[in-house]
């Protein structure tokens, strides 16, 4: 499929690479040491310096799609943004420095598209400026959140307010001191049709009735900002905080998570590239049985397979990005689901091989590989588990041949729910 990078995209990519060399890579070790000292609620002061440098160089809010003419920021196609996001994916905190980090990116998009003027002023604009951060509060501990229609948190109208009651978790980043606002998905009408029961609403984090519960670690890693459990008990917010209309929450979640999934995949290509680089470097440093590890046929096979797979999966991501740019996110839904399954799986294999080359050091905190593995493994669940994405791909494929086929006779015709793409957290 033909696609081209624009000159603007090429120029920005080179600027991002230079920025990474000057401001990110030299500070990786110091950043992580400071983050460990601060815990998951704070953030290293050097991040502010990185943000300032990014803004001065015009490397700010690069995620904003060119198809959204009303949003302030640099308008890039998904194709142009892909290699930039890949570069940022090589270092976990780099996206924050350019104000291109999840969950803020997806949250900003839906605040801009569906928020009232007051909501935009109070929350969208400060997020665009990088003054605050946000969280997306959808996943729940008590239900299978791969089916978003399962969610149980209630959002009930009471005069000029909505009242929220329920529990969420994996509201990633919500523990941060600078996380000031939550976008919460819950049920406004449990008796409506399955896909119009849910709504989304904006909730300031300091609203009375919000408490933080358990704080899960991910494979033992205590991520900055955390993935906390959040209890909402009679939480009251103005009715104008509703995003869109009542019952539009499921549709908004699809609008939000499509771009979010491809951004994850773009960054994951960068993770795989970094793992391959580390694997090759290590193989040139270690000797076993009288020769360098790089001389071993098996290791050379891993290296070759890694290069082949990274390049193939990058093309898959770029093809999907091109479709999103030309025919829209909905028309590219099958490809979005496809890369969501394929890319993390590919990256996991390369990271796993790199760990083998590093030996015992590969599973420790002294290399980035263990945390990279934990993050990639999480992506097989986040934004919809692989199994449900494959189910939706299969459903669309079968419907090409039989428009009345029922994937699950209990749910009726698959055609009736062909937009029911799995959702989870950002």
C-alpha positions in Angstrom: 0.0 0.0 0.0 1.4 3.4 -1.0 2.1 5.9 1.7 4.6 8.7 2.0 6.1 10.7 4.8 5.7 14.4 4.4 8.6 16.7 4.6 7.2 18.2 7.8 7.1 14.6 9.3 10.7 13.9 8.2 12.0 17.1 9.6 10.2 16.6 12.9 11.5 13.0 13.1 15.1 14.3 12.8 14.5 16.9 15.5 13.0 14.3 17.8 16.1 12.0 17.3 18.4 15.0 18.1 16.3 15.8 21.1 16.5 12.3 22.4 20.3 12.3 22.0 20.7 15.6 23.8 18.0 15.5 26.5 16.7 11.9 27.0 19.4 9.3 26.7 22.0 11.2 28.8 19.5 11.4 31.7 17.9 7.9 31.7 19.9 6.6 34.7 19.5 9.8 36.7 15.8 10.0 35.9 15.1 6.5 37.1 17.2 6.9 40.3 15.2 10.1 41.1 11.9 8.4 40.3 12.7 5.5 42.6 13.5 7.9 45.4 10.3 9.9 44.9 7.9 6.9 44.6 5.0 6.8 42.3 3.3 10.0 43.3 6.0 12.5 42.3 8.0 13.0 39.2 11.7 14.0 38.7 12.3 17.7 38.5 14.4 17.2 35.4 11.3 16.3 33.5 10.3 20.0 33.6 13.6 20.9 31.9 13.0 18.3 29.3 9.5 19.7 28.7 10.8 23.2 28.4 13.4 22.1 25.8 10.7 20.2 23.8 8.4 23.2 23.7 11.2 25.5 22.6 12.0 23.2 19.7 8.4 22.8 18.6 8.2 19.2 19.8 4.9 19.5 21.7 1.5 17.7 21.4 2.7 16.0 18.2 0.1 13.3 18.6 -2.8 15.6 17.6 -4.1 14.1 14.3 -4.3 16.3 11.2 -7.9 15.2 10.8 -8.8 17.3 13.9 -8.6 20.9 12.6 -10.0 22.4 15.7 -7.4 21.1 18.1 -4.4 23.4 18.7 -1.0 21.8 18.1 1.1 20.4 15.3 -1.1 18.5 12.9 0.6 15.3 11.8 -0.9 12.3 9.9 -0.8 9.0 11.7 1.8 7.9 9.2 4.1 10.8 10.0 3.6 10.3 13.8 4.4 6.6 13.7 8.2 6.8 13.4 8.2 9.7 15.9 6.3 7.6 18.4 8.6 4.7 17.7 11.6 6.9 18.7 9.8 7.9 21.9 9.0 4.3 22.7 12.7 3.5 23.2 12.7 5.3 26.5 9.6 5.0 28.7 9.4 8.6 29.9 10.2 10.3 26.6 6.6 10.6 25.6 5.9 12.6 28.8 8.6 15.1 27.9 6.8 15.9 24.6 3.3 15.8 26.2 2.5 12.8 24.0 2.0 10.2 26.8 -1.0 8.0 27.5 -3.5 8.3 29.0 -3.4 12.1 28.4 -3.3 11.8 24.6 -6.6 9.9 24.4 -8.2 11.9 27.1 -7.3 15.2 25.4 -8.9 14.0 22.2 -12.2 13.1 23.7 -12.3 16.3 25.9 -11.8 18.3 22.7 -14.4 16.4 20.8 -17.1 15.9 23.4 -16.5 18.3 26.3 -18.5 21.4 27.1 -16.8 24.8 26.8 -16.2 24.9 30.5 -14.8 21.4 30.6 -12.4 22.4 27.7 -11.3 25.5 29.6 -10.8 23.8 32.9 -9.2 20.5 31.8 -8.4 20.3 28.1 -6.4 23.5 28.0 -4.2 22.7 31.0 -3.6 19.3 29.6 -2.5 20.8 26.3 -0.1 23.0 28.2 1.3 20.1 30.2 0.4 21.8 33.4 -1.6 18.8 34.7 -2.0 15.1 34.0 -5.2 12.9 33.9 -6.4 9.3 34.2 -8.9 7.2 32.5 -11.2 5.3 34.9 -13.0 2.5 33.2 -11.7 -0.9 34.2 -13.2 -2.5 37.2 -11.9 -5.3 39.5 -15.2 -7.1 39.9 -16.1 -7.7 36.3 -14.5 -8.8 33.0 -13.7 -5.4 31.6 -12.8 -6.9 28.1 -16.6 -6.4 27.7 -17.1 -2.8 28.5 -20.9 -3.4 28.8 -20.2 -5.3 32.0 -19.1 -2.2 33.9 -21.1 -1.6 37.1 -20.3 1.9 38.3 -23.5 4.0 38.3 -23.8 7.5 37.1 -27.2 8.9 38.1 -28.8 12.3 37.4 -29.9 14.3 40.4 -31.0 17.8 39.4 -28.1 19.7 38.0 -25.6 17.1 39.1 -24.6 13.5 38.4 -23.8 11.1 41.3 -21.2 8.4 40.9 -21.0 5.2 42.9 -18.7 2.3 42.2 -15.1 1.1 42.1 -12.5 1.2 39.4 -8.9 0.1 39.1 -6.0 0.4 36.7 -6.8 4.1 36.4 -3.2 4.4 35.3 -1.4 7.5 36.6 -4.1 8.5 39.1 -1.7 8.5 42.1 0.5 11.2 40.6 0.4 14.5 42.5 -0.1 16.4 39.2 -3.0 14.1 38.1 -5.9 16.5 38.6 -8.8 15.0 36.6 -10.4 11.6 35.9 -12.5 10.6 33.0 -14.9 8.0 34.3 -17.1 5.5 32.4 -20.2 4.2 34.1 -23.8 3.2 33.5 -26.5 5.9 33.3 -29.3 3.5 32.1 -28.8 -0.2 32.9 -32.1 -1.0 31.2 -31.2 0.5 27.8 -29.7 -1.6 24.9 -26.2 -3.0 25.7 -24.2 -0.3 23.9 -26.2 2.7 25.1 -26.2 2.0 28.8 -22.9 3.7 29.4 -21.8 7.4 29.7 -18.5 9.2 30.3 -18.1 12.1 32.7 -15.3 14.3 33.8 -14.5 14.2 37.6 -11.9 16.4 39.3 -9.7 14.1 41.4 -10.2 16.2 44.6 -14.0 15.8 44.5 -15.4 14.6 47.8 -16.2 10.9 47.9 -13.1 9.8 46.0 -10.7 7.5 47.8 -7.7 5.5 46.7 -7.7 1.8 47.5 -5.3 -0.9 46.6 -2.4 -0.1 44.4 -1.5 -3.0 42.2 2.0 -3.6 41.0 2.7 -5.0 37.5 4.9 -8.0 37.7 6.4 -6.5 40.8 7.0 -3.1 39.2 5.7 0.0 40.9 5.1 2.2 38.0 5.2 6.0 38.2 1.6 7.2 38.8 0.4 3.7 39.8 -2.6 1.8 38.6 -4.8 2.4 41.6 -8.1 1.2 42.7 -10.5 4.2 43.0 -13.7 4.2 45.1 -16.4 6.6 44.1 -18.9 7.0 46.9 -21.7 9.6 46.3 -19.4 11.6 44.2 -21.2 14.7 42.8 -20.2 16.6 39.7 -22.0 19.2 37.6 -24.2 17.8 34.8 -22.2 19.8 32.2 -19.2 17.5 33.0 -20.9 14.8 30.9 -19.0 14.0 27.7 -21.4 13.9 24.8 -24.9 12.7 25.5 -26.2 10.1 28.0 -25.7 6.6 26.5 -22.8 7.7 24.2 -20.0 6.3 26.5 -19.4 3.2 24.6 -19.1 5.0 21.3 -16.8 7.6 22.8 -14.6 4.8 24.2 -14.2 3.4 20.7 -13.3 6.8 19.3 -10.7 7.1 22.1 -9.1 3.7 22.1 -8.6 3.3 18.3 -5.8 5.9 18.2 -4.6 4.8 21.6 -4.0 1.3 20.4 -2.0 2.3 17.4 0.1 4.7 19.5 0.9 1.7 21.8 2.0 -0.3 18.8 4.1 2.5 17.4 5.9 2.8 20.7 6.2 -1.0 20.9 8.2 -1.0 17.7 10.6 1.3 19.4 10.8 -1.0 22.4 11.6 -3.9 20.1 14.3 -1.9 18.4 15.8 -1.0 21.8 15.8 -4.7 22.9 17.5 -5.8 19.7 20.2 -3.1 20.1 20.8 -4.2 23.7 20.9 -7.9 22.6 23.5 -7.2 19.9 25.7 -5.0 22.2 25.6 -7.7 24.9 26.5 -10.5 22.4 29.6 -8.5 21.4 30.7 -8.2 25.0 30.3 -11.7 26.4 32.3 -14.8 25.7 31.3 -18.4 26.2 33.2 -21.5 25.4 36.0 -19.6 23.7 34.2 -17.2 21.5 31.9 -14.2 21.6 28.2 -14.9 22.1 27.7 -13.0 18.8 29.5 -15.9 17.0 26.9 -18.4 18.2 24.6 -19.6 15.4 21.5 -19.6 17.6 22.1 -16.0 18.8 22.6 -14.9 15.2 19.3 -16.6 14.3 17.6 -14.6 17.1 19.2 -11.3 15.8 18.2 -12.0 12.2 14.6 -13.0 13.2 14.3 -9.9 15.3 15.3 -7.6 12.4 12.9 -9.4 10.0 10.0 -9.2 12.5 10.5 -5.6 13.5 10.6 -4.5 9.8 7.5 -6.6 8.9 5.5 -5.3 11.9 6.5 -1.7 11.3 5.0 -2.0 7.8 1.8 -3.5 9.3 1.6 -0.5 11.7 2.3 2.0 8.9 -0.4 0.3 6.7 -2.9 0.7 9.5 -1.8 4.3 10.1 -2.3 5.0 6.4 -5.8 3.5 6.5 -6.7 5.6 9.5 -5.6 8.7 7.7 -7.4 7.9 4.4 -10.6 5.9 5.3 -10.9 6.6 9.0 -10.5 4.7 12.3 -13.8 2.8 12.0 -12.9 1.4 8.5 -9.4 0.4 9.8 -10.8 -1.4 12.9 -9.7 -4.9 11.7 -6.2 -3.6 11.1 -6.1 -1.8 14.4 -7.1 -5.0 16.2 -4.5 -6.9 14.2 -1.5 -4.8 15.1 -2.7 -4.7 18.7 -2.3 -8.5 18.8 0.8 -8.8 16.6 3.1 -6.1 17.7 3.3 -6.7 21.5 3.7 -10.4 20.8 6.6 -9.7 18.4 8.3 -7.3 20.9 7.9 -9.9 23.7 9.8 -12.5 21.7 12.7 -10.1 21.0 12.9 -9.0 24.6 12.8 -12.6 25.8 15.7 -13.5 23.5 17.6 -10.4 24.7 17.1 -11.5 28.3 18.7 -14.9 27.4 21.7 -13.2 25.9 22.1 -11.1 29.1 21.8 -14.1 31.3 20.9 -13.4 35.0 21.4 -9.7 34.6 18.5 -9.6 32.1 15.9 -10.4 34.8 17.2 -7.7 37.2 16.6 -4.0 37.6 20.1 -3.4 36.2 19.0 -3.6 32.6 15.7 -2.2 31.2 14.7 -5.6 29.8 12.6 -6.9 32.7 10.5 -3.8 32.9 10.2 -3.7 29.1 8.9 -7.3 29.2 6.4 -6.5 32.0 5.1 -3.6 30.0 4.8 -5.5 26.7 3.1 -8.5 28.5 0.6 -6.1 30.0 -0.4 -4.9 26.4 -1.7 -8.4 25.7 -4.5 -7.4 28.2 -4.7 -3.6 28.1 -6.9 -2.0 25.5 -8.7 -5.3 25.1 -7.2 -8.8 25.5 -5.7 -10.4 22.4 -8.4 -13.2 22.4 -11.2 -10.7 22.1 -9.5 -8.7 19.4 -8.9 -12.0 17.4 -12.6 -12.8 17.9 -13.6 -9.5 16.4 -11.2 -10.0 13.5 -12.6 -13.5 12.9 -16.2 -12.2 13.1 -15.5 -9.5 10.4 -13.8 -12.1 8.2 -16.6 -14.6 8.5 -19.3 -11.9 7.8 -17.7 -11.3 4.4 -18.9 -14.7 3.5 -22.1 -15.0 5.5 -23.8 -11.8 6.7 -26.1 -13.7 9.0 -23.5 -15.7 10.8 -23.8 -15.8 14.6 -20.5 -16.0 16.5 -22.5 -16.7 19.7 -26.1 -17.7 19.1 -27.0 -16.3 22.6 -25.9 -12.8 21.4 -27.7 -12.9 18.1 -26.3 -12.0 14.7 -22.7 -10.9 14.7 -23.7 -8.2 12.3 -25.7 -6.4 15.0 -22.6 -5.9 17.1 -19.8 -5.6 14.6 -18.6 -2.3 16.2 -18.3 -4.1 19.6 -14.5 -3.8 19.8 -13.0 -4.8 23.2 -12.0 -2.0 25.5 -10.0 -1.8 28.7 -7.6 0.8 30.0 -5.4 3.2 28.1 
